[in-house]
């Protein structure tokens, strides 16, 4: 197993550390351009601190590292940041215990990257933006538009609240050890209005039911929710879920909510 700073990398935690300074600088440039000075930034999964070297130039910067070995290493390497390094599980953390508003940044561990995004959704009122690196396939799925084969549950639920933009690829050779996949960096920017004009829990239920049977038409995948015969004949139910935009899913939610 590869080592970094005399610490063995733990593949079970998705530890493939970014070493390409050109890529790191590009990520930092995105941060500088889109996150105003003085606003809170939390880095998730800093590991050996490749991105930390850049982000340490910012004020109001905190780090969340699950692996105690790396948290200790970073506290020793950046003593001025020691009080802002949290050796905790991001997925179990109450983010408001840190700040009321924070931008989430990181080269996210592949094995929990989707869970990180759902965590952000849980705290969308507190997270105005995300700048992060994912497995390319996951990043593209998050940013995918309706009509695409990669458009799915996470695409709809993230884009209901955030503008999603795929920024650039990160090749395998940019890491130590090289992962088996290409990575990609994206940016999420929260929409001005978080009110969806529908029942958000019901929207989530509908989206999950629809895409869990994505090859079926909505008439079949959502039949448990269609109680009105007239509604059942609407054209929207002839479509498969990937054909519906986020706004179309919101309209569908309101239709079904009216008759349940």
Backbone bond lengths (Angstrom), bond angles and torsions (degrees), N, CA, C in turn:
res aa  C-N    CA-C-N  psi(-1)  N-CA   C-N-CA  omega(-1)  CA-C   N-CA-C  phi
1 X - - - 1.473 - - 1.529 110.23 -
2 X 1.333 116.81 138.10 1.461 120.63 -177.25 1.524 111.21 -65.86
3 X 1.340 114.09 154.95 1.460 120.04 177.55 1.520 109.41 -118.54
4 X 1.320 114.76 156.77 1.454 121.57 174.55 1.519 105.68 -148.05
5 X 1.337 117.28 125.53 1.459 121.62 -177.63 1.529 110.92 55.29
6 X 1.345 115.51 36.32 1.465 122.72 179.72 1.520 113.74 63.56
7 X 1.313 117.25 18.91 1.462 122.16 176.14 1.522 107.68 -116.58
8 X 1.315 117.38 127.22 1.457 120.85 178.46 1.525 110.22 -67.32
9 X 1.323 115.47 134.27 1.450 119.65 176.98 1.522 109.69 -73.35
10 X 1.315 115.68 139.77 1.468 121.74 -178.47 1.520 108.49 -102.83
11 X 1.340 116.73 101.69 1.460 120.33 -178.01 1.520 112.51 -64.83
12 X 1.344 116.48 -24.74 1.470 118.88 178.53 1.516 111.35 -65.56
13 X 1.333 116.87 -20.43 1.466 121.73 177.11 1.531 111.55 -99.84
14 X 1.321 116.43 10.53 1.463 120.30 177.98 1.509 113.63 70.14
15 X 1.334 116.92 33.41 1.459 120.61 -174.53 1.530 111.85 -86.06
16 X 1.326 115.20 95.40 1.457 123.03 170.02 1.525 104.47 -124.73
17 X 1.299 117.62 105.99 1.455 119.23 -167.65 1.523 113.02 -89.49
18 X 1.316 114.66 133.51 1.456 122.77 -179.08 1.524 109.25 -74.06
19 X 1.333 116.04 126.01 1.469 120.82 -178.11 1.525 113.02 -120.92
20 X 1.317 117.44 -6.27 1.466 122.48 -176.90 1.533 109.12 -77.59
21 X 1.342 115.63 108.39 1.463 119.89 -175.89 1.531 112.29 -65.28
22 X 1.316 116.31 -29.96 1.459 119.24 177.66 1.526 111.72 -64.53
23 X 1.337 116.27 -43.77 1.461 121.00 178.05 1.523 110.43 -66.84
24 X 1.331 116.38 -43.49 1.465 120.36 179.36 1.528 110.80 -59.65
25 X 1.321 115.94 -41.01 1.463 119.57 179.12 1.525 111.16 -66.00
26 X 1.334 116.95 -37.06 1.476 120.14 177.60 1.522 111.28 -63.77
27 X 1.327 116.08 -42.16 1.469 119.63 178.13 1.529 109.84 -62.29
28 X 1.335 116.16 -44.11 1.464 119.97 -179.56 1.526 110.95 -64.39
29 X 1.320 117.36 -36.63 1.469 120.14 177.58 1.528 111.06 -62.50
30 X 1.333 116.85 -37.70 1.470 120.23 176.29 1.527 109.94 -63.61
31 X 1.337 115.72 -43.01 1.473 120.01 177.18 1.518 110.60 -59.14
32 X 1.321 116.39 -48.29 1.462 121.06 -177.98 1.533 112.18 -61.50
33 X 1.320 115.34 -37.75 1.464 120.09 -176.53 1.519 112.26 -74.84
34 X 1.326 117.24 -33.27 1.463 119.28 -168.86 1.529 115.22 -113.04
35 X 1.324 118.29 -10.57 1.467 119.56 177.89 1.525 108.17 -115.63
36 X 1.324 117.71 111.10 1.467 120.53 -176.39 1.526 112.78 -59.76
37 X 1.324 115.95 148.63 1.465 121.03 176.37 1.521 109.87 -56.41
38 X 1.326 115.46 141.56 1.459 120.40 176.08 1.513 114.30 92.40
39 X 1.344 117.74 -16.38 1.466 119.49 179.66 1.531 109.62 -84.45
40 X 1.325 115.66 149.92 1.459 121.25 -174.07 1.528 111.83 -71.52
41 X 1.319 115.08 134.98 1.463 122.59 174.33 1.522 108.06 -122.59
42 X 1.340 117.16 133.59 1.457 119.74 168.77 1.523 107.99 -119.31
43 X 1.333 115.15 130.86 1.458 120.43 176.29 1.525 108.49 -97.99
44 X 1.321 116.38 127.67 1.460 121.70 -179.11 1.529 108.84 -100.91
45 X 1.329 116.23 123.92 1.464 120.94 177.53 1.507 114.02 70.57
46 X 1.332 119.17 53.25 1.472 120.26 -177.76 1.521 113.91 -68.94
47 X 1.341 117.78 -21.33 1.459 120.19 178.11 1.516 112.31 58.04
48 X 1.329 116.46 -123.79 1.462 121.20 -177.35 1.525 112.78 -76.74
49 X 1.326 117.19 -8.02 1.458 119.94 174.52 1.510 115.69 93.37
50 X 1.338 117.57 26.49 1.471 119.93 -179.63 1.532 111.26 -60.78
51 X 1.329 116.52 -45.19 1.464 120.40 179.31 1.525 110.98 -81.05
52 X 1.335 115.81 -26.16 1.467 121.26 179.52 1.527 111.17 -57.15
53 X 1.318 115.65 -36.94 1.470 120.49 179.99 1.530 110.95 -55.29
54 X 1.320 115.86 -34.19 1.465 120.85 179.49 1.526 111.00 -85.53
55 X 1.343 115.95 -47.75 1.463 120.18 -175.06 1.521 112.88 -67.98
56 X 1.342 116.80 -21.75 1.466 120.09 179.29 1.526 111.94 -62.56
57 X 1.329 116.30 -15.69 1.467 120.79 177.30 1.527 111.28 -73.39
58 X 1.342 115.93 -16.40 1.461 121.14 -177.62 1.526 110.91 -88.76
59 X 1.336 115.69 153.63 1.454 120.70 170.29 1.531 108.53 -86.48
60 X 1.331 115.78 164.74 1.474 121.52 175.69 1.528 111.91 54.61
61 X 1.329 114.47 50.74 1.462 121.88 -176.23 1.530 109.48 -118.21
62 X 1.344 116.17 127.32 1.463 121.83 179.16 1.519 109.60 -126.42
63 X 1.339 116.02 156.13 1.459 121.57 -178.23 1.523 109.95 -126.10
64 X 1.331 116.40 139.04 1.460 122.05 177.79 1.521 107.83 -121.28
65 X 1.328 115.83 111.24 1.462 121.72 -176.31 1.525 110.03 -127.56
66 X 1.323 116.53 118.72 1.462 122.35 -177.42 1.526 112.31 -72.10
67 X 1.327 117.31 -34.88 1.466 122.50 -176.82 1.536 109.23 -81.23
68 X 1.343 115.77 113.11 1.464 120.83 -175.34 1.526 112.34 -59.42
69 X 1.339 117.08 -31.09 1.463 120.24 -179.39 1.524 111.08 -62.94
70 X 1.316 115.58 -43.40 1.462 119.58 -179.04 1.520 111.88 -75.13
71 X 1.329 116.68 -34.76 1.463 119.55 176.64 1.529 109.95 -60.35
72 X 1.327 116.47 -42.62 1.477 121.52 178.19 1.526 110.50 -65.55
73 X 1.339 115.63 -43.77 1.468 120.26 179.33 1.528 111.09 -59.19
74 X 1.325 117.15 -43.84 1.468 121.06 -178.55 1.525 111.46 -68.31
75 X 1.338 116.60 -38.10 1.466 119.81 179.04 1.527 110.88 -64.16
76 X 1.351 116.15 -34.54 1.461 120.17 178.29 1.524 111.40 -75.20
77 X 1.329 115.86 -37.03 1.467 120.04 -177.90 1.524 111.92 -76.03
78 X 1.351 116.09 -34.05 1.468 121.27 -179.25 1.527 109.09 -125.02
79 X 1.342 117.80 73.25 1.476 120.01 -176.34 1.524 113.79 -58.53
80 X 1.341 116.64 -27.95 1.468 119.70 178.65 1.523 112.12 -70.01
81 X 1.359 116.63 -16.82 1.468 120.74 179.08 1.536 112.42 -101.75
82 X 1.333 117.10 -2.87 1.469 120.82 -171.12 1.524 112.60 -53.15
83 X 1.320 117.33 -39.40 1.473 120.48 -177.92 1.522 111.66 -71.06
84 X 1.337 116.73 -15.44 1.471 121.28 -178.10 1.525 112.60 -105.81
85 X 1.344 116.90 11.51 1.466 121.24 178.37 1.523 108.35 -102.81
86 X 1.331 116.19 120.34 1.463 121.67 -175.74 1.527 109.54 -112.55
87 X 1.317 115.66 117.27 1.465 121.97 178.24 1.535 108.02 -88.93
88 X 1.333 115.21 76.51 1.464 121.89 -175.68 1.530 109.34 -140.79
89 X 1.327 114.84 167.88 1.458 121.89 175.67 1.522 108.51 -87.36
90 X 1.315 116.68 113.45 1.470 120.88 -179.00 1.519 111.50 -54.91
91 X 1.322 117.11 -36.64 1.463 120.67 -175.92 1.522 112.51 -69.34
92 X 1.340 117.17 -18.42 1.472 120.70 179.93 1.526 112.46 -107.28
93 X 1.312 116.44 0.26 1.464 121.62 -173.65 1.530 111.78 -84.69
94 X 1.327 115.91 136.78 1.459 121.13 168.81 1.527 106.68 -80.19
95 X 1.316 116.83 104.37 1.465 120.12 -173.18 1.525 112.39 -61.88
96 X 1.321 116.53 -28.17 1.464 118.78 -179.29 1.522 111.70 -71.09
97 X 1.350 117.33 -11.05 1.463 119.43 174.37 1.527 110.43 -71.85
98 X 1.335 116.45 -17.09 1.462 121.31 176.90 1.523 111.05 -94.66
99 X 1.337 116.06 -55.63 1.463 121.14 -176.88 1.531 108.82 -151.68
100 X 1.313 115.22 161.05 1.463 119.72 172.72 1.521 111.26 -81.88
101 X 1.331 115.83 -24.26 1.465 120.59 179.01 1.522 108.35 -143.20
102 X 1.345 116.29 131.43 1.462 119.54 -178.69 1.520 110.77 -154.99
103 X 1.318 115.92 143.72 1.456 122.71 173.22 1.528 107.74 -91.75
104 X 1.325 117.14 134.32 1.463 121.93 -177.83 1.525 108.84 -100.75
105 X 1.326 115.94 125.89 1.457 122.65 -176.80 1.527 108.30 -131.15
106 X 1.328 117.06 147.56 1.457 117.37 174.13 1.506 114.78 167.14
107 X 1.326 114.41 158.21 1.456 121.52 166.55 1.523 104.68 -92.56
108 X 1.323 116.21 88.58 1.454 121.44 -164.47 1.531 112.69 -71.38
109 X 1.340 117.11 137.84 1.469 119.82 174.89 1.529 110.18 -56.60
110 X 1.334 116.34 130.35 1.462 120.08 -175.37 1.523 112.43 -57.93
111 X 1.344 116.38 -36.23 1.460 118.64 -171.35 1.526 113.63 -72.23
112 X 1.337 117.88 -14.46 1.466 119.14 178.20 1.529 112.49 -128.05
113 X 1.333 117.55 13.68 1.467 119.60 -173.22 1.531 112.24 -63.35
114 X 1.337 117.39 -39.08 1.464 119.53 178.31 1.523 110.24 -67.03
115 X 1.332 116.77 -39.79 1.461 120.57 177.82 1.528 111.20 -63.69
116 X 1.326 116.39 -35.45 1.466 120.06 176.57 1.527 110.07 -60.90
117 X 1.330 116.53 -40.80 1.461 119.84 179.75 1.533 112.14 -66.11
118 X 1.316 117.52 -39.64 1.464 119.20 177.37 1.530 110.89 -69.06
119 X 1.329 116.84 -31.37 1.462 120.60 173.71 1.526 110.22 -63.65
120 X 1.325 116.66 -43.58 1.467 120.78 176.61 1.523 110.07 -58.36
121 X 1.326 117.37 -42.52 1.463 120.21 178.36 1.519 111.56 -59.66
122 X 1.322 116.69 -38.48 1.464 120.04 178.69 1.520 111.69 -62.74
123 X 1.343 116.25 -27.00 1.464 121.62 -177.48 1.529 111.40 -117.32
124 X 1.317 116.26 31.87 1.471 119.94 -174.59 1.535 112.83 -59.32
125 X 1.337 116.87 -30.70 1.472 119.13 177.76 1.517 111.64 -65.59
126 X 1.332 116.32 -20.44 1.464 121.45 -175.72 1.522 114.01 -106.44
127 X 1.347 117.17 -9.11 1.474 121.06 -175.10 1.528 109.35 -119.82
128 X 1.335 117.73 97.60 1.463 120.11 -178.65 1.517 114.68 -73.34
129 X 1.352 117.56 -23.01 1.464 118.37 179.07 1.520 110.94 -158.18
130 X 1.326 114.40 159.74 1.461 122.74 175.22 1.523 107.62 -133.55
131 X 1.318 116.81 133.00 1.464 122.20 171.39 1.517 105.38 -126.07
132 X 1.328 116.67 112.89 1.446 117.28 -172.19 1.513 114.05 -150.89
133 X 1.332 114.03 160.41 1.453 121.09 176.34 1.528 109.52 -109.30
134 X 1.329 115.06 134.86 1.451 123.78 -177.31 1.523 108.76 -133.16
135 X 1.319 115.34 170.19 1.457 118.83 163.00 1.525 106.57 -56.93
136 X 1.325 117.74 135.34 1.458 121.36 -172.73 1.528 112.08 -53.75
137 X 1.317 116.31 -41.98 1.460 120.95 -178.96 1.528 111.43 -58.97
138 X 1.337 116.64 -39.99 1.463 121.26 179.83 1.527 110.30 -70.56
139 X 1.332 116.21 -44.44 1.467 120.18 179.26 1.523 111.38 -60.18
140 X 1.332 116.66 -42.10 1.464 120.27 178.82 1.521 111.33 -66.18
141 X 1.329 116.40 -37.11 1.461 120.22 179.60 1.531 110.63 -64.37
142 X 1.328 115.97 -41.84 1.463 120.12 179.16 1.527 110.76 -61.55
143 X 1.324 116.51 -39.13 1.465 121.51 -175.22 1.528 113.53 -91.36
144 X 1.322 117.74 -4.78 1.459 121.99 -173.28 1.527 112.43 -64.49
145 X 1.324 116.01 145.14 1.464 121.81 178.50 1.525 110.43 -99.48
146 X 1.332 115.63 161.63 1.462 119.06 -178.87 1.531 110.03 -62.04
147 X 1.312 114.50 147.50 1.455 121.02 -175.19 1.519 112.62 98.82
148 X 1.331 116.47 -13.05 1.458 121.07 -179.65 1.520 110.56 -93.69
149 X 1.324 116.01 150.72 1.461 120.66 177.89 1.530 111.55 -68.44
150 X 1.332 117.12 -22.44 1.461 120.04 -179.35 1.528 112.77 -89.76
151 X 1.316 117.22 -4.39 1.458 122.82 179.19 1.527 108.96 -71.10
152 X 1.342 116.62 128.38 1.453 118.49 -176.42 1.513 112.86 -157.27
153 X 1.325 115.09 -155.93 1.470 121.20 -174.57 1.522 111.74 -56.52
154 X 1.336 116.07 -51.45 1.460 118.76 -175.65 1.526 111.47 -68.38
155 X 1.331 117.55 -30.00 1.468 121.09 177.36 1.529 109.79 -60.83
156 X 1.333 116.24 -50.47 1.463 121.23 -176.33 1.520 111.17 -66.36
157 X 1.333 116.78 -48.34 1.461 119.58 -173.32 1.522 112.33 -69.64
158 X 1.328 117.71 -36.61 1.468 119.77 176.01 1.523 110.07 -69.93
159 X 1.332 117.16 -47.12 1.466 120.34 -174.73 1.527 112.95 -73.57
160 X 1.322 117.35 -11.22 1.467 119.18 172.53 1.524 110.13 -65.52
161 X 1.321 116.47 -29.43 1.468 120.89 -174.82 1.524 114.40 -117.99
162 X 1.339 117.32 -18.04 1.462 120.71 -175.54 1.532 111.02 -131.56
163 X 1.333 115.56 147.24 1.457 121.15 166.28 1.531 106.08 -81.76
164 X 1.323 117.21 127.03 1.468 121.65 -175.32 1.528 109.89 -113.43
165 X 1.327 115.97 130.02 1.466 120.93 -178.72 1.527 110.37 -134.11
166 X 1.322 116.22 122.88 1.467 121.32 174.54 1.521 107.49 -80.39
167 X 1.335 117.20 125.43 1.461 120.98 -172.87 1.528 114.05 -96.75
168 X 1.331 118.11 -56.43 1.468 118.87 -178.55 1.524 111.00 -164.83
169 X 1.344 114.16 160.16 1.466 121.98 177.47 1.533 110.24 -80.08
170 X 1.334 114.95 155.01 1.467 121.73 171.72 1.528 106.82 -127.90
171 X 1.345 117.92 114.17 1.466 120.05 -175.97 1.524 112.83 -69.78
172 X 1.318 115.78 160.79 1.460 122.37 -179.36 1.524 111.72 -57.61
173 X 1.337 115.49 -36.53 1.459 120.95 -174.51 1.532 113.03 -68.44
174 X 1.323 116.73 -7.18 1.469 120.47 179.96 1.525 112.21 -80.79
175 X 1.348 116.92 -2.75 1.460 121.67 -173.75 1.522 112.82 -118.56
176 X 1.326 115.01 159.38 1.456 123.10 168.23 1.533 107.97 -131.35
177 X 1.346 118.34 117.93 1.467 126.60 -10.66 1.526 110.34 -73.82
178 X 1.332 119.31 157.61 1.467 120.79 179.59 1.529 110.86 -64.40
179 X 1.319 118.59 129.46 1.465 120.38 175.02 1.526 110.11 -73.29
180 X 1.311 116.33 172.44 1.464 120.47 -179.48 1.529 111.73 -83.38
181 X 1.319 117.18 -6.67 1.466 120.87 -173.82 1.523 110.79 -126.65
182 X 1.326 115.16 160.98 1.462 121.85 171.66 1.528 107.80 -79.98
183 X 1.310 116.09 148.74 1.461 121.26 178.41 1.526 109.99 -109.35
184 X 1.315 115.76 169.18 1.457 120.17 178.69 1.520 110.68 -149.45
185 X 1.325 115.83 146.78 1.464 122.11 179.72 1.522 109.12 -105.75
186 X 1.332 115.40 135.35 1.463 120.06 178.22 1.521 110.38 -130.80
187 X 1.306 114.31 165.73 1.470 120.60 174.32 1.522 109.66 -130.57
188 X 1.315 116.34 130.37 1.455 122.42 173.06 1.517 108.46 -109.20
189 X 1.314 116.99 131.76 1.455 122.35 177.10 1.524 108.28 -123.48
190 X 1.306 116.44 120.11 1.461 120.44 -175.37 1.526 111.59 -62.53
191 X 1.321 115.28 140.23 1.454 120.65 178.39 1.527 110.24 -71.74
192 X 1.322 115.65 155.79 1.464 120.36 -176.97 1.522 111.85 -64.61
193 X 1.322 116.34 -34.35 1.467 120.75 -177.21 1.524 109.66 -115.01
194 X 1.327 116.75 115.37 1.461 120.84 -179.87 1.525 112.85 -87.72
195 X 1.327 116.19 -5.52 1.460 119.64 177.42 1.529 109.08 -79.40
196 X 1.321 116.86 122.67 1.465 120.95 -176.36 1.528 112.95 -90.60
197 X 1.312 117.20 -4.58 1.471 121.41 -176.00 1.524 111.27 58.62
198 X 1.342 115.15 33.72 1.453 121.28 172.47 1.523 107.71 -157.25
199 X 1.318 116.39 173.86 1.456 121.19 177.26 1.536 108.21 -77.83
200 X 1.345 118.67 108.96 1.472 119.93 -173.31 1.529 113.52 -64.32
201 X 1.321 117.94 -33.70 1.467 120.00 178.49 1.522 110.72 -68.35
202 X 1.326 116.28 -37.89 1.464 120.28 178.78 1.525 110.25 -70.24
203 X 1.333 116.76 -37.77 1.474 121.00 175.20 1.526 110.08 -57.55
204 X 1.324 116.38 -47.53 1.465 121.06 -179.94 1.526 110.92 -60.01
205 X 1.321 116.89 -41.33 1.463 121.26 178.80 1.520 111.18 -63.21
206 X 1.322 115.95 -44.56 1.469 120.95 -179.11 1.528 111.13 -64.78
207 X 1.317 116.67 -45.28 1.468 121.03 -179.09 1.532 110.43 -61.40
208 X 1.316 116.44 -44.05 1.469 119.90 -179.60 1.529 111.25 -66.16
209 X 1.317 117.22 -43.89 1.467 120.06 179.11 1.523 110.87 -62.55
210 X 1.317 116.16 -41.68 1.466 120.88 -177.28 1.527 111.40 -65.30
211 X 1.334 117.21 -48.57 1.464 119.75 -175.33 1.521 113.16 -80.70
212 X 1.314 117.85 -18.32 1.464 119.01 174.68 1.526 111.55 -68.96
213 X 1.326 115.85 -16.94 1.469 121.71 173.16 1.529 108.22 -131.00
214 X 1.306 115.90 56.12 1.461 121.47 -168.00 1.523 113.64 -64.90
215 X 1.324 118.61 -20.00 1.465 119.67 179.06 1.522 112.62 -81.20
216 X 1.312 115.71 -11.89 1.462 119.69 179.61 1.531 110.32 -92.13
217 X 1.331 115.94 157.17 1.458 119.16 172.58 1.527 108.42 -71.73
218 X 1.299 116.03 160.30 1.465 120.63 -179.67 1.532 111.39 -62.73
219 X 1.319 116.78 -28.55 1.468 119.44 177.91 1.528 110.78 -59.38
220 X 1.332 116.36 -35.33 1.460 120.74 -179.74 1.524 112.83 -87.32
221 X 1.328 117.39 -43.52 1.463 119.49 -176.41 1.530 112.40 -71.43
222 X 1.355 116.14 -26.50 1.468 119.54 -177.95 1.528 112.89 -109.35
223 X 1.316 117.45 17.27 1.466 120.38 -172.66 1.528 112.80 -59.40
224 X 1.335 117.18 -28.57 1.465 119.90 178.05 1.526 112.06 -65.25
225 X 1.323 116.61 -21.74 1.466 120.73 -175.96 1.525 112.91 -100.80
226 X 1.337 117.12 -6.93 1.472 120.62 -176.41 1.526 108.71 -100.27
227 X 1.313 114.65 104.05 1.466 119.12 -177.02 1.519 112.70 -105.58
228 X 1.318 117.53 -10.79 1.467 121.26 -175.88 1.531 109.76 -107.05
229 X 1.341 117.07 125.49 1.465 121.27 -176.62 1.524 112.26 -62.44
230 X 1.337 116.59 -38.21 1.466 119.79 -179.54 1.531 110.67 -66.05
231 X 1.320 116.16 -41.00 1.465 121.18 178.32 1.529 110.20 -62.82
232 X 1.311 115.25 -38.77 1.463 121.22 -177.18 1.529 112.28 -58.09
233 X 1.326 116.52 -26.23 1.465 120.67 -176.82 1.520 113.42 -89.83
234 X 1.339 117.72 -0.67 1.464 119.76 177.90 1.523 110.23 -62.92
235 X 1.327 115.55 145.93 1.468 121.14 -175.30 1.521 113.08 -60.96
236 X 1.331 116.75 -30.72 1.458 119.89 -176.93 1.525 111.92 -57.37
237 X 1.336 117.28 -29.18 1.458 120.38 -176.46 1.530 112.68 -78.58
238 X 1.338 116.26 -5.77 1.465 120.00 173.58 1.531 111.89 -83.28
239 X 1.317 115.82 -8.78 1.462 120.67 -173.75 1.524 111.56 -94.74
240 X 1.331 114.36 159.51 1.454 120.41 170.92 1.532 108.51 -91.51
241 X 1.328 117.87 159.16 1.465 119.59 -171.14 1.524 115.54 -59.71
242 X 1.347 117.53 -33.42 1.467 118.15 -176.99 1.526 112.75 -68.32
243 X 1.348 116.84 -11.43 1.462 120.37 179.26 1.532 112.32 -81.19
244 X 1.335 117.66 -13.66 1.461 121.00 -175.08 1.525 111.78 -95.54
245 X 1.310 116.28 130.28 1.458 121.09 173.23 1.525 109.26 -72.74
246 X 1.319 116.58 172.81 1.469 120.45 177.18 1.531 109.63 -59.71
247 X 1.325 117.32 -44.77 1.465 120.40 179.58 1.524 111.43 -62.67
248 X 1.326 116.79 -36.03 1.461 120.23 178.36 1.527 110.84 -66.53
249 X 1.319 117.26 -37.29 1.468 120.19 175.80 1.529 110.75 -65.76
250 X 1.311 116.90 -37.65 1.467 120.13 177.75 1.534 110.03 -64.82
251 X 1.339 117.00 -42.99 1.470 120.41 176.90 1.529 111.10 -62.37
252 X 1.316 115.84 -41.79 1.464 120.60 179.06 1.530 110.61 -62.76
253 X 1.313 115.87 -40.24 1.470 120.25 177.82 1.523 110.79 -58.95
254 X 1.316 116.73 -44.14 1.464 120.23 -179.88 1.532 111.94 -66.26
255 X 1.327 116.72 -37.35 1.466 120.43 177.98 1.531 110.59 -62.04
256 X 1.323 115.36 -50.52 1.467 119.88 -177.62 1.531 111.58 -69.62
257 X 1.316 116.28 -31.83 1.472 120.24 -179.64 1.529 110.75 -68.27
258 X 1.311 115.95 -30.87 1.466 120.97 -178.78 1.521 111.78 -66.80
259 X 1.325 116.90 -32.70 1.472 120.48 -171.55 1.531 113.73 -110.18
260 X 1.326 117.88 8.10 1.470 116.78 179.88 1.528 110.77 -90.62
